[in-house]
């Protein structure tokens, strides 16, 4: 049985599928087929599927209808007739797809406690903490993040932060079939704006924070915030847990109409808050206050920002009445989140980490912690991803230069953009942003080796920006490259006699 697909789904007559979409849906062709699933990737279609042919950035999905038919598709959902199979025509097939997929797979989120985590920073770590807490409290849990999709029957590497609508409903249906009771999942602004999570009901919607990011996709911060806020619409979400340490969280807390808890690591005005925060090389501790609790917490995860993530997870679980003592014990046992301040240690006389920090808000949270770990130097390997908000690039370099002693600018994934231009944008910001030494080393493996070679006893090296990502993309070329592997290899090479 797959982690992503239910073993069996009751067939539904095509005419009934059309009726479920309402009066605006028109069937072109025969309605005699029986639908057992839905898929929007023609390569993944199974026999009995409805193929969702959506408008794309470069080509329309109807161009692949024949391929879908060859794999067993019995009909098509689209905004135009495909001419190959019976077609359900609707004005906006992407918007219709989530609720339709949920209906076809039996409304799986209706029988699950789905915890949706949205915000700019901390989504992945919070989802992992939720998962750890749920499992420790005896709840059969699934996990859907940008790193992995994991259920009772196994796991797979995630393709995107929030799955496409068909994939999400298939996964939730498989989870219910496999005995899952709750799911912790990341909800990206893309997933909200592109209706991927429509048709999913969230027992708890969780907001971490909001800072500049994804302005290549959203026109401005207000639009970015509005996309995030969609998670908390009545009818989509039963309860909200909202971080109020930034202006957007406070705006959201004031605006939501569903019951809500607030959390904060800086103000006692929140329903759940932290005091006595301390982060060191061995972990992070704080005193939890609120939700009828006052409890000392010691996380194995590194960095003060993990207090925010733990408060978020605890608030969400408190909202559902989960046993907090057991849940917190589970969170305390979580020792790493892949690519999130992940230590790499081969016995070298300095600390070395890989982290996903890819915006200035994340940098400002993380670099002071790294600085606190050493009286020596901090070496930062940084870059910028292509085809993303160009306004982030110089500030990424400038912020790194404010905190690090040496900034080594290198490639992340340029995609279709000129890699040299990306490096120069970041390096220009670094040179203007502080007193750090700025080096430009295009090849990422060489950049990591350079940082390791410069570091001495007691120093700190951080390789930032990509986290767990195992692939670099240069135009149409994909290069297998994992920062954690490259950092370990560099450290071993340094240690070799």
N, C-alpha and C positions, 0 to 999 in steps of 0.2 A: 504494500500500500504506500502510495506516495505521500510525502509531507505536504504536497500542494494540491492534490486532487482527490476528491472522494471516490471510494471504490465503486459506488453505484449511486445514480441519481434518477429518481422516477421520471419517465418520459412525459413530456407535456405536448399536446397537439399544437401545431404551429398556429392554428386559428386562435387558440387560447392565449398563446404568447402575444399575438397581435392585440387581442382584447385587453390584456394586462397593461398595454402601453397607452390606452385611451383612444379617444376619437380622432386624434390628429395622426395616428398611425395608419398607413395604407399598405395593404398587401398586394403586390404585383406578382401574379403567378399562383400556382396551386397551394392550398393550405392543408394538404393531406399529411405532410411529414410530421414525424414525432421528434421533438427536440430534447436532448438529454444533457446538454451543456452549452457553454458559450465561450468563444475565444476571439481575441482581436489580433492574434498573430497567426497568419495563414500557415506558418511552418509548424505550429503546435496544435493545429486543429485535430480533433479526434472524431471518429465516426459518430454521427448524431448531433454534432455541434451546430449551433448558430454561429456564423462567422460575422463578427462586427467589423465592417469595412469603414474605417474612419478617415476623414481628411487628414493628411499628413503635411509635414513641412516641405517635403520635396515631391511626394507622390501620394495619390489617393489610394486608400485601401481596396477599392474595387478593382484596381489593376492586378490584385493577387487573388481574386475570387476563384479563378480556375484552379489555382494551386490549392486553395482551401477545399474546393469541391473534390479534387483528387485525393485529399486526405479524409474525406467522408463528411464534409459539411453538407447539411441538408437545406440550409437557407442562409440568407444574408440580411443583416441589419445595416442600413446606410441612409445617406441623404439623397441617394439617387439609385435608379434601377441598375443592376449589374449585368443583366442579360445572360447570366450563366446559371443562376439558381433563383428560386422564388425569393423575392426581396421585400422586407418590411421597410418602407420608406418613412422616415421621420425627419423633422427639420434639423434637429441637433442630436445625432446619434451618440456623441460622446457624453452629453448630459443625460441621455436616457439609459446609458449602459449600466451604470452602477446599480440603480434600483432594479433594472431588469435582471441583471446577473444575480442579485440577492434573491429575487423572486424565483428564478429558475433553480437556484440551489437551496431553496427552502428557508430563506431568511436566517442564515446561520448566526448572525450577531444577536438575534433575538434570544438565543439560548446560551449566550456567553457573556461574561463580564469583560467587556473590551475597554481597556485603558488606553486612550489616545494621547500621546505626548507631542505637543507642538511647541514652537519657539525657535529661536536662532541657535543658541548654544545649549548643550547639555541634553539634547533629546536622546541620543544613543545611550549615554551613561545612565540616565534616568530610567529608560526602558529596561536596561540590564538590572538595575537595582530593584525595580518593580518585580521583574521575573524572579530574582533571587529571594525577595521577600515573600512573594506568593508561594513559591515552592516550599520555603521553610515553614510557612503557615499551613502546609498540607493541602494547598490548592494545586490541582493539575493545570499547569500553565503552558501557554505557547508564547513565542516571541517573534515579532516581525520588526526588523530594523534594517538600516542600510548596510549592515554587515552580514547578518544571517537571518534566515527564516527557520525556526526550530519548533518542532512539535513532538508529541510522544513517539512518533515513528521515525525520527531522524531529523536531519537538518540539511540545508543547502545554502550556498552563497547567494546573497541578495543581489539583484540586478539594479535596483534603485531604492531610494529611501522609503518611499511608499509605493507598493505595487500598483500596477494598473488595475482597473476595476474588476475585470474578469478574473485575473490572477488572485486578487484579494479575496473575492467571494469563494473561489475554489479552495483557497487555503483555509479560510474560516470554516467552510463546510467539511473539509478533511479533518480539521481540528475537532469539530463536534463529533464526527464519526469515530475519532480515535479516543474520545473520552476527556477532552480538554474542557475545563470549566472557565478559564480566564485567559485573556491574551493581552500582553503589553506590546504596543506597537507605536512606532514613530509615524507622525503625520506631518508631512512637509507642506510648505506653502504651495508647491507645485501640485501635490496631491489634492489639496483643497481647491485651488483655482481651476484645475482640470477635471474636477468632479470624480476623481478616483475613489474617494471614500463615500460618495453618495450611495445610499442603500445600506450603510453600516450604522448601527446604533451603538453609541458609546455610553457605558455606565458612568465613566468618569472621563472628562476632558481635562487635560493638564497643560498649563501654560508655564513655560520656564522663564523666558525673557525675550526681548526683541532688540536687535542691533542691526546696523547696516549690513545687508547681505542680499544677494539675489536681485539687485537692482538692474541687472541685465534682463530679467524676466518681468519684474514688477516696475511700473513707471516711477514710483516714489515710495517713501516709507509709509505713507498713509494707505496706499494700495496694498503694500506688503502686510501691514497690520490688519487690514480688512479681510484679506485672505485667511490669515490665522484665526481671526475672530469667528469665521464661519463654523469652526468646529463646535462652538458653544451655542449655536442656534437651538432654540427649543424644538424638540422633536428629533434632534440629532444627538443630543447629549442630555443625560439625566442630572449630572452633578459636575461642578467645576472645582478644580484645585488650581489656584492662580498665584504665581509669584509676583510680589508687589515691590520688588527692589528697583524697578525702572518705571518710567512714566507710562509706558504702554501697558504694563501689567496693572498699574493703578487705574488706567482708563478702562481696561477690560473688566476689572473687578467691579467698577462702578456701573458698568453697562449691562452685564449679564443678567438674565432674568431667571436662570435656573439656580437652585441652591448651590452655594459655593463656600469653600474654605480658602483662606489666604495663607501664604507662607512667606517667610523672609529670614535672611541671615543678618539683617541690619536693623530691623525695627521690631519693638515689642508690640506694635499696633496690629501685627498680623495674628491670625488665629493660631498658627503654629510657627514658632521661631526658634532660633539658635542663640546660645550665648557660650562664652568661654571657648571660642573657636581656636584651634591650634593645629597647625600642619607641620610635619617634619618629614624626615627621610623615610620613616617607617609607616606613615599613614596619616590619618586626619581624625581629630577628635572634636566633639562639641557636646554641649548640654542641650537636649531637646526639651522644649517647653511648649505646652498647649495640648489640645486634644485630651485633656485630663491626664496628661503625662508630664513627668519631669524625670528625664532619664539620661544618663551618660552614654554616649555613643562613640565607639572607636572603629573607624573604617580602615580597611587595608588599602583602599584606593588613595591615590596621592593627590594633594592639592586642595586649597581652600574652596575651590569651585565645586568640589564634590560634596561640600556641606549643602550647597544650594540644590544639587541633584538629589541628595538623600532626603532633604526636607520635602522636595516635590513628591518623591515616591511615597514617603510616610504620609503626607497629606492626602494623597489619592487613596491609599489603603485605609486610612482613617475614615474617609468619606464612605467607604463600602463596609466598614465594620470588621475588617480583617484583624486577626490577633496581632497587635503591634509588637508585643514582646517577641513572639516567634519570628515575625517578619523582619524586625530590626536585627535579630541574631543572624538571619540569613544574609542580610545586607552586609553585616560586619564580616562575614566569611567570603564575600566576593573579593577576589584578589586582583583582578584586572578586567578591563574592558579593552578589547583589541584596538590598538592604535590610539588609545586615549591615555596620554602620559604613561606609556608602556615602557618600563625599564628594560634595558638590554645590558646584561652583566656577564662578562666572561672572566671576571677577576681583575679588570683594569683598575688603576688607582684613581679613577674619577667616575662621576655619574654620567650615564648616557640614556637618553629617552627618545622615543618617537611619539609625536602628538599631532592631532588633527587640526590644531588651531589654524584657522584660515581666514580670520577676520580680526580687526583690531580690538574688538571687545574681548574676544578670547585671549588675545595676546596680553591685554592689560590685566586679565585675571591670572594668567599663568606665569608670566615672566617674574613678577615679584616673588612668587613662591620659589621659582628656580633660583633666584638671587639669594633667597634666604637660606638655601642649602649649602652655600659656599662663601668662603672669604676670598676665594680665588676668582677665576674668570668664567664667564658664560659665553659659549660659542653657539651661535644659532645658524642653522641651515634653513633658508627660506626661499620662497619663490611665489609665483602667481599662476593660476590656471587660466588658460586661454578660453575665449568665448564666454567670459564671465564679466561682471561689472568692472570696467576699466578704472572707475574711480576708487577702487579698493587698493590698487597696486602700489602706488607711492606711499600711502599711509601704512601699508603692511611693512614696507621697508623702514619707514620712519619710526614706527613704534618699536620694531625689533632693535633698531639702533639706539633708542632711548634706554633700553634695558641691558642689551648684550655688550660685551667687550669687542667681539668680532662677529660680523654678519657676513655669511657666505651665501651669495645669491646664486641660485641655480634654476634648472628647469623643473616644473611640476609636470603638467600635461598641457602643451600648447594648443592641442587640437589643430584647427586650421590657421591659427595666428602665427605670426613670425616670432619664434622663440627668443631671438635676440632683442626684439622690441619689448617683450615681456620682462626679460631680465633687466633691461636698461630702465624701465619704468620703476621697478622695485629698487634697483640700485640707486637711482636718482633720489628717491625718497629716503633711503638709508643714509646717503651722504649728507643730506640736508637735515636729517632728523636727530642727530646726536653726535657723540664723539667716538663712536665705534669705528674700528677698522672695517673697511668694506672690501670684500674680495668677490670677484665674479668668476665662477667656475661652471661652465655650461653643463657638463656631464654630471648627473646627479650622484653617481657612484664615486666619482672623483671628488665632488664637493664634500660628501660624507667622509671620505678618506682624509681629505684636507683638514676637516674639523677635528677628527680623531688624532691626526698627527700633530696638531698644534696644542691639544689639551695636555695638561700636566696634572700631577697629584692634587686632588681636592677640587678640580674644576668641574664644570657641568657642560655637557653637550646636549643640544636638543635639535632633532631633525623634525621640522614642522611643515604642516600644510597638507599632507596626504594621508596620514594615519595608517589605516589598514589597507588602503587601496593597493591592489596587486599589479596594476597595469598603468604604464604611461602611454599617452596617445599623442603622436606627432602626425597630423594630417590623417591619412588613411592607414598609417603604420601603428601597430600596437606592440609595445615592448613590455614583456613581463618584468616587473620591477617592484619589489616590496621593500620599503624603507627599513623594516625591521631586519630583514635578511641582509640587506646591504650594510646596515650598521654593525650587525654581528660579524659579518665577514671582514669589515674594516678593523674592528677591534681585535679579531683573531690574527689578522695580518700584522697589526701593530705588536701583538704579543709574541709573534713568531721569532725564534732566535735568528 
